[in-house]
């Protein structure tokens, strides 16, 4: 049965019958951790672990922001983050806050894979 609330989707590559790649839409609960859950679904083992892994991915992002800032990486400067790096790291740990470009960049580097966000309107 479809979920009661609107849902975010994760696109994953799957081989269709003709052997070419295709985009497959998967339903992820539309909560403020949907970006993290979608990435966990696609890269960490499917639906069973997606919601449980979301906080771990937030922790990974927060650590990368703190470590990158301490190392002088401009991607994690106050100018780029819109707030001091330590404040941003604490902010992204809150499950009520959405992830975005910074999180996609960090997680793309972590998983050594290209990530593409698609806005699906249904």
PyMOL commands that set and color helices and strands:
alter all, ss='L'
color gray80, all
select helices_A, chain A and resi 34-43+47-70+74-76+78-81+85-92+101-111
alter helices_A, ss='H'
color red, helices_A
select strands_A, chain A and resi 7-15+21-29
alter strands_A, ss='S'
color yellow, strands_A
deselect
rebuild
show_as cartoon
